[in-house]
């Protein structure tokens, strides 16, 4: 279905009107949220997550297709439009990867066979292989985030994905964002990572708790992003080389 997410600006920490009055996002789009620590990045995605209606400190309003979300959309987990992926994500459930994925698939009305697809996809995002019989509680941070990224892409029906600082997540970051956007989801990523900041088509600059500016990614910035991607790929391969106990060779 067509879906557009809109953030109507409110006020910053001083109570002054945000310079950015409106932010519209469409399916398949990646939007970056940048700014120094304490600038209001997490507060912005928090407003989106709860579909704020002027009832948070920012006074922002979140609209779906130009309309106020219904009460069920805001409060009923079964009608949740948003999935979240954070850097500090770990599993507590004492079950295997296969059991978890099949349970989630069943709750979404999808066949159990998709569990295999999720594991295969997750293994393209991390250098640490994930096996269906692995218990969730033994997965590393990188494995957990790779698994949840693939789960969101294949099983979850949520059309909006909020990502909070996955720069040190141990997964192939660009591939993860491309995967989610390619599934037609709106991807909002909070980041300090230069590559993740330059990958989206636009980025929102936060300052003093408010949306200060929207920057369209330039052609020059895209070139820099490609250079950074090559460096990031090399770091991922270097991490795997060290993990396997092999000798590190000079950078290409």
C-alpha positions in Angstrom: 0.0 0.0 0.0 1.0 3.6 -0.5 2.2 5.2 2.7 3.6 8.6 3.5 4.9 9.6 6.9 4.9 13.3 7.9 6.5 15.0 10.8 4.9 18.4 11.6 7.5 20.5 13.5 7.0 21.7 17.1 9.5 23.4 19.3 13.1 22.9 20.4 14.5 22.7 23.9 14.2 26.5 24.4 10.5 26.4 23.3 11.3 28.2 20.0 9.6 27.0 16.8 11.7 24.5 14.9 13.2 25.9 11.6 12.0 22.8 9.8 8.2 23.0 9.8 7.5 19.8 7.9 9.2 16.6 6.9 7.6 14.2 4.5 8.9 10.6 3.9 7.8 8.0 1.4 8.2 4.2 1.1 11.5 3.1 -0.2 13.2 6.2 1.1 16.1 6.4 3.6 16.3 9.5 5.8 19.3 10.2 8.0 19.1 12.0 11.3 22.3 13.7 12.4 23.6 16.0 15.0 25.8 16.1 18.1 25.0 14.2 21.3 22.0 15.8 23.1 20.7 17.5 19.9 17.4 15.6 20.0 18.0 12.8 17.5 16.5 10.1 19.7 13.7 12.3 20.8 12.7 12.8 17.1 12.5 9.0 16.4 10.7 8.6 19.8 8.0 11.0 18.5 7.7 9.0 15.3 7.6 5.7 17.2 4.7 6.8 19.4 3.0 8.8 16.6 3.1 11.9 18.8 0.1 14.2 18.6 1.4 17.3 20.4 1.6 15.3 23.6 5.4 15.1 23.9 7.9 17.8 25.0 8.6 18.7 21.3 4.9 19.3 20.5 5.3 17.6 17.2 2.5 15.9 15.3 3.0 12.7 13.2 0.7 12.0 10.3 0.1 9.0 8.2 -0.9 9.8 4.6 -1.7 13.3 5.8 -4.1 12.2 8.5 -4.0 11.7 12.3 -3.3 8.0 13.1 -6.3 6.3 14.8 -6.2 5.2 18.4 -5.6 1.6 17.5 -2.7 2.4 15.3 -1.1 4.2 18.2 -1.8 1.6 20.9 -2.6 -1.9 19.4 0.7 -3.9 18.9 -1.1 -6.0 16.3 -1.5 -2.9 14.1 2.0 -1.6 14.7 3.4 0.2 11.7 6.9 0.6 13.1 9.8 -1.8 13.6 12.9 -0.7 15.5 16.5 -1.7 15.2 19.0 -0.5 17.8 22.7 -0.9 18.6 21.9 -2.4 22.0 19.7 -5.2 20.8 19.9 -8.6 22.5 17.6 -11.6 22.8 16.3 -12.9 26.1 14.0 -15.7 24.9 15.3 -19.2 25.6 14.6 -20.7 22.1 16.4 -21.4 18.9 16.7 -19.1 16.0 14.4 -21.5 14.0 11.8 -21.7 16.7 11.7 -17.9 17.1 11.4 -17.2 13.3 8.7 -19.8 12.8 6.7 -18.4 15.8 7.0 -14.9 14.4 6.0 -16.1 10.9 3.0 -17.8 12.3 1.9 -14.7 14.2 2.1 -12.7 10.9 0.2 -15.4 8.9 3.2 -16.5 6.9 4.5 -20.0 6.2 7.1 -21.5 8.5 9.4 -22.0 5.4 10.3 -18.3 5.5 12.5 -19.0 8.5 15.1 -20.5 6.2 15.0 -17.4 4.0 15.5 -15.1 6.9 18.6 -17.1 8.1 20.1 -17.1 4.6 19.5 -13.4 4.2 20.9 -12.6 7.7 24.1 -14.5 6.8 24.7 -12.1 3.9 24.9 -9.2 6.4 27.3 -10.6 9.0 30.6 -12.5 8.9 29.6 -14.7 11.9 27.4 -17.5 10.5 24.0 -17.9 12.1 22.6 -21.5 12.2 18.9 -22.3 12.8 19.7 -24.4 15.8 21.6 -21.6 17.5 20.0 -20.4 20.7 19.1 -16.7 20.6 20.8 -16.0 23.9 24.3 -17.0 22.5 24.1 -14.7 19.4 26.6 -11.9 19.3 25.4 -8.3 18.9 26.3 -8.4 15.2 24.4 -11.7 14.7 21.4 -10.4 16.6 21.1 -7.2 14.5 21.7 -9.1 11.2 18.9 -11.6 12.2 16.5 -8.8 13.1 17.3 -6.8 9.9 16.4 -9.9 7.8 13.4 -10.7 10.0 12.1 -7.1 9.5 12.6 -7.4 5.7 11.0 -10.8 5.2 8.5 -11.4 8.0 7.5 -8.1 9.5 4.7 -6.2 7.9 5.8 -2.9 9.5 6.3 -0.3 6.7 8.4 2.0 8.8 11.8 1.1 10.3 13.6 3.2 12.9 17.3 2.5 13.3 19.2 4.0 16.2 23.0 4.2 15.8 24.1 0.8 14.3 27.5 2.1 13.2 29.3 -0.4 15.6 26.8 -3.2 15.1 29.2 -5.7 13.3 27.0 -6.0 10.2 27.2 -4.8 6.6 25.5 -1.5 7.2 24.9 -0.3 3.7 23.6 -3.7 2.6 21.2 -3.7 5.6 19.8 -0.3 4.7 19.5 -1.1 1.0 17.7 -4.3 1.9 15.1 -2.6 4.0 14.5 0.3 1.6 14.3 -2.2 -1.3 11.4 -3.9 0.5 9.5 -0.6 0.2 9.9 0.5 3.8 10.5 4.0 5.1 13.9 3.8 6.8 14.8 6.5 9.4 18.4 6.1 10.6 20.0 8.0 13.5 23.7 8.0 13.0 27.1 9.6 13.7 28.7 7.4 11.0 29.8 9.5 7.9 28.9 6.7 5.5 25.4 6.1 6.9 24.9 9.9 7.0 25.8 10.3 3.3 24.0 7.3 2.0 20.4 8.6 2.4 18.8 10.9 -0.1 18.3 13.5 2.6 19.4 14.0 6.2 17.9 16.1 8.9 20.3 18.1 11.0 19.2 18.3 14.7 20.2 21.2 16.9 19.1 22.0 20.5 16.3 19.5 20.3 14.8 20.8 17.1 14.9 20.0 13.4 17.3 22.7 12.2 17.9 21.9 8.6 17.3 19.3 5.8 20.3 18.6 3.5 19.9 16.9 0.1 22.8 14.6 -0.5 25.0 16.1 -3.3 26.7 14.3 -6.1 30.1 15.0 -4.4 28.8 13.5 -1.1 27.7 10.4 -2.9 31.2 10.0 -4.3 32.6 10.3 -0.8 30.1 7.7 0.4 31.4 5.2 -2.2 34.9 5.7 -0.9 33.8 5.2 2.7 31.9 2.1 1.6 35.1 0.5 0.3 36.9 1.4 3.5 34.0 -0.1 5.6 34.1 -3.3 3.5 37.8 -3.6 4.1 37.3 -3.2 7.9 34.6 -5.9 7.8 37.0 -8.3 6.0 39.8 -7.3 8.4 37.5 -8.1 11.4 36.8 -11.5 10.0 40.5 -12.2 9.3 41.4 -11.4 12.9 38.4 -13.4 14.3 39.6 -16.5 12.4 43.1 -16.2 13.8 44.7 -15.4 10.5 47.6 -13.0 9.7 46.6 -9.5 8.6 48.0 -8.3 5.3 48.5 -4.7 4.1 45.5 -2.7 3.0 44.8 -2.8 -0.8 
